[in-house]
Amino acid sequence: MVSRILVVALVVCTANAATWMGYLPEKPKELAHKEGCYIEEINDVVPFGTEVKPIGRCVRINCGNPMMHYASCGVVGTTSDNCYVTKEDLSKPYPECCPDIKCDFENNV
């Protein structure tokens, strides 16, 4: 029982995020006067050094110069009969929106 919980915990810890970087996107003309990163998900420019977690997208965006850093949910899974993967909840900010593993164990003491 304890070994199953440990395995599930290790899987969740090692696969809880996917990260990548990208160059700054071009700003729309109406926002060109603002200093910082254009964030397409919110259709606005945020200052360099700002972190954004837009509701409706399960992602964290860090505005850097000259790169933007992104993080999203990693892949989670389970083979246990007592566990299941929850669904993504886009009403919550990252990382609370990510799928998770929930387990139903009997209370054996």
Phi and psi in radians as a Rosetta constraint file:
Dihedral C 1 N 2 CA 2 C 2 CIRCULARHARMONIC -1.122 0.35
Dihedral N 2 CA 2 C 2 N 3 CIRCULARHARMONIC -0.647 0.35
Dihedral C 2 N 3 CA 3 C 3 CIRCULARHARMONIC -1.140 0.35
Dihedral N 3 CA 3 C 3 N 4 CIRCULARHARMONIC -0.620 0.35
Dihedral C 3 N 4 CA 4 C 4 CIRCULARHARMONIC -1.122 0.35
Dihedral N 4 CA 4 C 4 N 5 CIRCULARHARMONIC -0.770 0.35
Dihedral C 4 N 5 CA 5 C 5 CIRCULARHARMONIC -1.103 0.35
Dihedral N 5 CA 5 C 5 N 6 CIRCULARHARMONIC -0.727 0.35
Dihedral C 5 N 6 CA 6 C 6 CIRCULARHARMONIC -1.090 0.35
Dihedral N 6 CA 6 C 6 N 7 CIRCULARHARMONIC -0.765 0.35
Dihedral C 6 N 7 CA 7 C 7 CIRCULARHARMONIC -1.091 0.35
Dihedral N 7 CA 7 C 7 N 8 CIRCULARHARMONIC -0.787 0.35
Dihedral C 7 N 8 CA 8 C 8 CIRCULARHARMONIC -1.064 0.35
Dihedral N 8 CA 8 C 8 N 9 CIRCULARHARMONIC -0.770 0.35
Dihedral C 8 N 9 CA 9 C 9 CIRCULARHARMONIC -1.086 0.35
Dihedral N 9 CA 9 C 9 N 10 CIRCULARHARMONIC -0.722 0.35
Dihedral C 9 N 10 CA 10 C 10 CIRCULARHARMONIC -1.140 0.35
Dihedral N 10 CA 10 C 10 N 11 CIRCULARHARMONIC -0.709 0.35
Dihedral C 10 N 11 CA 11 C 11 CIRCULARHARMONIC -1.116 0.35
Dihedral N 11 CA 11 C 11 N 12 CIRCULARHARMONIC -0.768 0.35
Dihedral C 11 N 12 CA 12 C 12 CIRCULARHARMONIC -1.121 0.35
Dihedral N 12 CA 12 C 12 N 13 CIRCULARHARMONIC -0.753 0.35
Dihedral C 12 N 13 CA 13 C 13 CIRCULARHARMONIC -1.169 0.35
Dihedral N 13 CA 13 C 13 N 14 CIRCULARHARMONIC -0.623 0.35
Dihedral C 13 N 14 CA 14 C 14 CIRCULARHARMONIC -1.498 0.35
Dihedral N 14 CA 14 C 14 N 15 CIRCULARHARMONIC -0.274 0.35
Dihedral C 14 N 15 CA 15 C 15 CIRCULARHARMONIC -2.216 0.35
Dihedral N 15 CA 15 C 15 N 16 CIRCULARHARMONIC 0.701 0.35
Dihedral C 15 N 16 CA 16 C 16 CIRCULARHARMONIC -1.698 0.35
Dihedral N 16 CA 16 C 16 N 17 CIRCULARHARMONIC -0.047 0.35
Dihedral C 16 N 17 CA 17 C 17 CIRCULARHARMONIC -2.750 0.35
Dihedral N 17 CA 17 C 17 N 18 CIRCULARHARMONIC 2.580 0.35
Dihedral C 17 N 18 CA 18 C 18 CIRCULARHARMONIC -2.059 0.35
Dihedral N 18 CA 18 C 18 N 19 CIRCULARHARMONIC 2.291 0.35
Dihedral C 18 N 19 CA 19 C 19 CIRCULARHARMONIC -2.178 0.35
Dihedral N 19 CA 19 C 19 N 20 CIRCULARHARMONIC 2.667 0.35
Dihedral C 19 N 20 CA 20 C 20 CIRCULARHARMONIC -2.766 0.35
Dihedral N 20 CA 20 C 20 N 21 CIRCULARHARMONIC 2.918 0.35
Dihedral C 20 N 21 CA 21 C 21 CIRCULARHARMONIC -2.181 0.35
Dihedral N 21 CA 21 C 21 N 22 CIRCULARHARMONIC 2.732 0.35
Dihedral C 21 N 22 CA 22 C 22 CIRCULARHARMONIC -2.680 0.35
Dihedral N 22 CA 22 C 22 N 23 CIRCULARHARMONIC 2.698 0.35
Dihedral C 22 N 23 CA 23 C 23 CIRCULARHARMONIC -1.213 0.35
Dihedral N 23 CA 23 C 23 N 24 CIRCULARHARMONIC 2.761 0.35
Dihedral C 23 N 24 CA 24 C 24 CIRCULARHARMONIC -1.093 0.35
Dihedral N 24 CA 24 C 24 N 25 CIRCULARHARMONIC 2.282 0.35
Dihedral C 24 N 25 CA 25 C 25 CIRCULARHARMONIC -1.264 0.35
Dihedral N 25 CA 25 C 25 N 26 CIRCULARHARMONIC 2.720 0.35
Dihedral C 25 N 26 CA 26 C 26 CIRCULARHARMONIC -1.184 0.35
Dihedral N 26 CA 26 C 26 N 27 CIRCULARHARMONIC 2.408 0.35
Dihedral C 26 N 27 CA 27 C 27 CIRCULARHARMONIC -1.409 0.35
Dihedral N 27 CA 27 C 27 N 28 CIRCULARHARMONIC 2.528 0.35
Dihedral C 27 N 28 CA 28 C 28 CIRCULARHARMONIC -1.115 0.35
Dihedral N 28 CA 28 C 28 N 29 CIRCULARHARMONIC 2.688 0.35
Dihedral C 28 N 29 CA 29 C 29 CIRCULARHARMONIC -0.962 0.35
Dihedral N 29 CA 29 C 29 N 30 CIRCULARHARMONIC -0.678 0.35
Dihedral C 29 N 30 CA 30 C 30 CIRCULARHARMONIC -1.249 0.35
Dihedral N 30 CA 30 C 30 N 31 CIRCULARHARMONIC -0.210 0.35
Dihedral C 30 N 31 CA 31 C 31 CIRCULARHARMONIC -2.008 0.35
Dihedral N 31 CA 31 C 31 N 32 CIRCULARHARMONIC 0.097 0.35
Dihedral C 31 N 32 CA 32 C 32 CIRCULARHARMONIC -1.077 0.35
Dihedral N 32 CA 32 C 32 N 33 CIRCULARHARMONIC -0.439 0.35
Dihedral C 32 N 33 CA 33 C 33 CIRCULARHARMONIC -1.338 0.35
Dihedral N 33 CA 33 C 33 N 34 CIRCULARHARMONIC -0.259 0.35
Dihedral C 33 N 34 CA 34 C 34 CIRCULARHARMONIC -1.466 0.35
Dihedral N 34 CA 34 C 34 N 35 CIRCULARHARMONIC 2.430 0.35
Dihedral C 34 N 35 CA 35 C 35 CIRCULARHARMONIC -1.552 0.35
Dihedral N 35 CA 35 C 35 N 36 CIRCULARHARMONIC 2.282 0.35
Dihedral C 35 N 36 CA 36 C 36 CIRCULARHARMONIC 2.328 0.35
Dihedral N 36 CA 36 C 36 N 37 CIRCULARHARMONIC -2.677 0.35
Dihedral C 36 N 37 CA 37 C 37 CIRCULARHARMONIC -1.818 0.35
Dihedral N 37 CA 37 C 37 N 38 CIRCULARHARMONIC 2.345 0.35
Dihedral C 37 N 38 CA 38 C 38 CIRCULARHARMONIC -1.423 0.35
Dihedral N 38 CA 38 C 38 N 39 CIRCULARHARMONIC 2.150 0.35
Dihedral C 38 N 39 CA 39 C 39 CIRCULARHARMONIC -1.866 0.35
Dihedral N 39 CA 39 C 39 N 40 CIRCULARHARMONIC 1.857 0.35
Dihedral C 39 N 40 CA 40 C 40 CIRCULARHARMONIC -1.020 0.35
Dihedral N 40 CA 40 C 40 N 41 CIRCULARHARMONIC -0.634 0.35
Dihedral C 40 N 41 CA 41 C 41 CIRCULARHARMONIC -1.095 0.35
Dihedral N 41 CA 41 C 41 N 42 CIRCULARHARMONIC -0.464 0.35
Dihedral C 41 N 42 CA 42 C 42 CIRCULARHARMONIC -2.028 0.35
Dihedral N 42 CA 42 C 42 N 43 CIRCULARHARMONIC 0.005 0.35
Dihedral C 42 N 43 CA 43 C 43 CIRCULARHARMONIC 0.882 0.35
Dihedral N 43 CA 43 C 43 N 44 CIRCULARHARMONIC 0.874 0.35
Dihedral C 43 N 44 CA 44 C 44 CIRCULARHARMONIC -2.688 0.35
Dihedral N 44 CA 44 C 44 N 45 CIRCULARHARMONIC 2.939 0.35
Dihedral C 44 N 45 CA 45 C 45 CIRCULARHARMONIC -1.864 0.35
Dihedral N 45 CA 45 C 45 N 46 CIRCULARHARMONIC 2.293 0.35
Dihedral C 45 N 46 CA 46 C 46 CIRCULARHARMONIC -1.998 0.35
Dihedral N 46 CA 46 C 46 N 47 CIRCULARHARMONIC 2.651 0.35
Dihedral C 46 N 47 CA 47 C 47 CIRCULARHARMONIC -1.115 0.35
Dihedral N 47 CA 47 C 47 N 48 CIRCULARHARMONIC 2.682 0.35
Dihedral C 47 N 48 CA 48 C 48 CIRCULARHARMONIC -1.010 0.35
Dihedral N 48 CA 48 C 48 N 49 CIRCULARHARMONIC 2.465 0.35
Dihedral C 48 N 49 CA 49 C 49 CIRCULARHARMONIC 1.570 0.35
Dihedral N 49 CA 49 C 49 N 50 CIRCULARHARMONIC -0.010 0.35
Dihedral C 49 N 50 CA 50 C 50 CIRCULARHARMONIC -1.542 0.35
Dihedral N 50 CA 50 C 50 N 51 CIRCULARHARMONIC 2.508 0.35
Dihedral C 50 N 51 CA 51 C 51 CIRCULARHARMONIC -1.901 0.35
Dihedral N 51 CA 51 C 51 N 52 CIRCULARHARMONIC 2.337 0.35
Dihedral C 51 N 52 CA 52 C 52 CIRCULARHARMONIC -2.187 0.35
Dihedral N 52 CA 52 C 52 N 53 CIRCULARHARMONIC 2.363 0.35
Dihedral C 52 N 53 CA 53 C 53 CIRCULARHARMONIC -2.241 0.35
Dihedral N 53 CA 53 C 53 N 54 CIRCULARHARMONIC 1.410 0.35
Dihedral C 53 N 54 CA 54 C 54 CIRCULARHARMONIC -1.177 0.35
Dihedral N 54 CA 54 C 54 N 55 CIRCULARHARMONIC 2.337 0.35
Dihedral C 54 N 55 CA 55 C 55 CIRCULARHARMONIC -1.219 0.35
Dihedral N 55 CA 55 C 55 N 56 CIRCULARHARMONIC 2.452 0.35
Dihedral C 55 N 56 CA 56 C 56 CIRCULARHARMONIC 1.691 0.35
Dihedral N 56 CA 56 C 56 N 57 CIRCULARHARMONIC -0.235 0.35
Dihedral C 56 N 57 CA 57 C 57 CIRCULARHARMONIC -2.291 0.35
Dihedral N 57 CA 57 C 57 N 58 CIRCULARHARMONIC 2.222 0.35
Dihedral C 57 N 58 CA 58 C 58 CIRCULARHARMONIC -1.555 0.35
Dihedral N 58 CA 58 C 58 N 59 CIRCULARHARMONIC 1.336 0.35
Dihedral C 58 N 59 CA 59 C 59 CIRCULARHARMONIC -2.681 0.35
Dihedral N 59 CA 59 C 59 N 60 CIRCULARHARMONIC 2.640 0.35
Dihedral C 59 N 60 CA 60 C 60 CIRCULARHARMONIC -2.011 0.35
Dihedral N 60 CA 60 C 60 N 61 CIRCULARHARMONIC 2.314 0.35
Dihedral C 60 N 61 CA 61 C 61 CIRCULARHARMONIC -2.130 0.35
Dihedral N 61 CA 61 C 61 N 62 CIRCULARHARMONIC 2.179 0.35
Dihedral C 61 N 62 CA 62 C 62 CIRCULARHARMONIC -1.892 0.35
Dihedral N 62 CA 62 C 62 N 63 CIRCULARHARMONIC 2.176 0.35
Dihedral C 62 N 63 CA 63 C 63 CIRCULARHARMONIC -1.481 0.35
Dihedral N 63 CA 63 C 63 N 64 CIRCULARHARMONIC 1.970 0.35
Dihedral C 63 N 64 CA 64 C 64 CIRCULARHARMONIC -2.128 0.35
Dihedral N 64 CA 64 C 64 N 65 CIRCULARHARMONIC 3.036 0.35
Dihedral C 64 N 65 CA 65 C 65 CIRCULARHARMONIC -2.227 0.35
Dihedral N 65 CA 65 C 65 N 66 CIRCULARHARMONIC 1.934 0.35
Dihedral C 65 N 66 CA 66 C 66 CIRCULARHARMONIC -1.818 0.35
Dihedral N 66 CA 66 C 66 N 67 CIRCULARHARMONIC 0.185 0.35
Dihedral C 66 N 67 CA 67 C 67 CIRCULARHARMONIC -2.109 0.35
Dihedral N 67 CA 67 C 67 N 68 CIRCULARHARMONIC 2.690 0.35
Dihedral C 67 N 68 CA 68 C 68 CIRCULARHARMONIC -1.869 0.35
Dihedral N 68 CA 68 C 68 N 69 CIRCULARHARMONIC 2.503 0.35
Dihedral C 68 N 69 CA 69 C 69 CIRCULARHARMONIC -1.973 0.35
Dihedral N 69 CA 69 C 69 N 70 CIRCULARHARMONIC 2.306 0.35
Dihedral C 69 N 70 CA 70 C 70 CIRCULARHARMONIC -2.081 0.35
Dihedral N 70 CA 70 C 70 N 71 CIRCULARHARMONIC 2.578 0.35
Dihedral C 70 N 71 CA 71 C 71 CIRCULARHARMONIC -2.408 0.35
Dihedral N 71 CA 71 C 71 N 72 CIRCULARHARMONIC 2.407 0.35
Dihedral C 71 N 72 CA 72 C 72 CIRCULARHARMONIC -2.434 0.35
Dihedral N 72 CA 72 C 72 N 73 CIRCULARHARMONIC -3.133 0.35
Dihedral C 72 N 73 CA 73 C 73 CIRCULARHARMONIC -1.156 0.35
Dihedral N 73 CA 73 C 73 N 74 CIRCULARHARMONIC 2.452 0.35
Dihedral C 73 N 74 CA 74 C 74 CIRCULARHARMONIC -1.497 0.35
Dihedral N 74 CA 74 C 74 N 75 CIRCULARHARMONIC 3.116 0.35
Dihedral C 74 N 75 CA 75 C 75 CIRCULARHARMONIC -1.462 0.35
Dihedral N 75 CA 75 C 75 N 76 CIRCULARHARMONIC 2.280 0.35
Dihedral C 75 N 76 CA 76 C 76 CIRCULARHARMONIC -2.156 0.35
Dihedral N 76 CA 76 C 76 N 77 CIRCULARHARMONIC 2.620 0.35
Dihedral C 76 N 77 CA 77 C 77 CIRCULARHARMONIC -2.840 0.35
Dihedral N 77 CA 77 C 77 N 78 CIRCULARHARMONIC 2.883 0.35
Dihedral C 77 N 78 CA 78 C 78 CIRCULARHARMONIC -2.604 0.35
Dihedral N 78 CA 78 C 78 N 79 CIRCULARHARMONIC 2.619 0.35
Dihedral C 78 N 79 CA 79 C 79 CIRCULARHARMONIC -1.951 0.35
Dihedral N 79 CA 79 C 79 N 80 CIRCULARHARMONIC 0.027 0.35
Dihedral C 79 N 80 CA 80 C 80 CIRCULARHARMONIC -1.318 0.35
Dihedral N 80 CA 80 C 80 N 81 CIRCULARHARMONIC 2.437 0.35
Dihedral C 80 N 81 CA 81 C 81 CIRCULARHARMONIC -1.222 0.35
Dihedral N 81 CA 81 C 81 N 82 CIRCULARHARMONIC -0.364 0.35
Dihedral C 81 N 82 CA 82 C 82 CIRCULARHARMONIC -1.640 0.35
Dihedral N 82 CA 82 C 82 N 83 CIRCULARHARMONIC -0.013 0.35
Dihedral C 82 N 83 CA 83 C 83 CIRCULARHARMONIC -2.145 0.35
Dihedral N 83 CA 83 C 83 N 84 CIRCULARHARMONIC 2.745 0.35
Dihedral C 83 N 84 CA 84 C 84 CIRCULARHARMONIC -2.586 0.35
Dihedral N 84 CA 84 C 84 N 85 CIRCULARHARMONIC 2.790 0.35
Dihedral C 84 N 85 CA 85 C 85 CIRCULARHARMONIC -1.683 0.35
Dihedral N 85 CA 85 C 85 N 86 CIRCULARHARMONIC 2.228 0.35
Dihedral C 85 N 86 CA 86 C 86 CIRCULARHARMONIC -1.331 0.35
Dihedral N 86 CA 86 C 86 N 87 CIRCULARHARMONIC 2.878 0.35
Dihedral C 86 N 87 CA 87 C 87 CIRCULARHARMONIC -1.493 0.35
Dihedral N 87 CA 87 C 87 N 88 CIRCULARHARMONIC 2.726 0.35
Dihedral C 87 N 88 CA 88 C 88 CIRCULARHARMONIC -1.113 0.35
Dihedral N 88 CA 88 C 88 N 89 CIRCULARHARMONIC 2.393 0.35
Dihedral C 88 N 89 CA 89 C 89 CIRCULARHARMONIC -2.050 0.35
Dihedral N 89 CA 89 C 89 N 90 CIRCULARHARMONIC 1.632 0.35
Dihedral C 89 N 90 CA 90 C 90 CIRCULARHARMONIC -1.266 0.35
Dihedral N 90 CA 90 C 90 N 91 CIRCULARHARMONIC -0.006 0.35
Dihedral C 90 N 91 CA 91 C 91 CIRCULARHARMONIC -1.458 0.35
Dihedral N 91 CA 91 C 91 N 92 CIRCULARHARMONIC -0.121 0.35
Dihedral C 91 N 92 CA 92 C 92 CIRCULARHARMONIC -1.986 0.35
Dihedral N 92 CA 92 C 92 N 93 CIRCULARHARMONIC 2.702 0.35
Dihedral C 92 N 93 CA 93 C 93 CIRCULARHARMONIC -1.344 0.35
Dihedral N 93 CA 93 C 93 N 94 CIRCULARHARMONIC 2.856 0.35
Dihedral C 93 N 94 CA 94 C 94 CIRCULARHARMONIC -1.141 0.35
Dihedral N 94 CA 94 C 94 N 95 CIRCULARHARMONIC 2.416 0.35
Dihedral C 94 N 95 CA 95 C 95 CIRCULARHARMONIC -1.670 0.35
Dihedral N 95 CA 95 C 95 N 96 CIRCULARHARMONIC 0.028 0.35
Dihedral C 95 N 96 CA 96 C 96 CIRCULARHARMONIC -1.093 0.35
Dihedral N 96 CA 96 C 96 N 97 CIRCULARHARMONIC -0.366 0.35
Dihedral C 96 N 97 CA 97 C 97 CIRCULARHARMONIC -1.364 0.35
Dihedral N 97 CA 97 C 97 N 98 CIRCULARHARMONIC -0.279 0.35
Dihedral C 97 N 98 CA 98 C 98 CIRCULARHARMONIC -1.232 0.35
Dihedral N 98 CA 98 C 98 N 99 CIRCULARHARMONIC 2.596 0.35
Dihedral C 98 N 99 CA 99 C 99 CIRCULARHARMONIC -1.040 0.35
Dihedral N 99 CA 99 C 99 N 100 CIRCULARHARMONIC 2.638 0.35
Dihedral C 99 N 100 CA 100 C 100 CIRCULARHARMONIC -2.422 0.35
Dihedral N 100 CA 100 C 100 N 101 CIRCULARHARMONIC 2.962 0.35
Dihedral C 100 N 101 CA 101 C 101 CIRCULARHARMONIC -1.821 0.35
Dihedral N 101 CA 101 C 101 N 102 CIRCULARHARMONIC 2.206 0.35
Dihedral C 101 N 102 CA 102 C 102 CIRCULARHARMONIC -2.041 0.35
Dihedral N 102 CA 102 C 102 N 103 CIRCULARHARMONIC 2.443 0.35
Dihedral C 102 N 103 CA 103 C 103 CIRCULARHARMONIC -2.190 0.35
Dihedral N 103 CA 103 C 103 N 104 CIRCULARHARMONIC 2.468 0.35
Dihedral C 103 N 104 CA 104 C 104 CIRCULARHARMONIC -1.947 0.35
Dihedral N 104 CA 104 C 104 N 105 CIRCULARHARMONIC 1.809 0.35
Dihedral C 104 N 105 CA 105 C 105 CIRCULARHARMONIC -1.983 0.35
Dihedral N 105 CA 105 C 105 N 106 CIRCULARHARMONIC 2.526 0.35
Dihedral C 105 N 106 CA 106 C 106 CIRCULARHARMONIC -1.216 0.35
Dihedral N 106 CA 106 C 106 N 107 CIRCULARHARMONIC 2.611 0.35
Dihedral C 106 N 107 CA 107 C 107 CIRCULARHARMONIC -1.445 0.35
Dihedral N 107 CA 107 C 107 N 108 CIRCULARHARMONIC 1.403 0.35
Dihedral C 107 N 108 CA 108 C 108 CIRCULARHARMONIC -1.610 0.35
Dihedral N 108 CA 108 C 108 N 109 CIRCULARHARMONIC 1.954 0.35
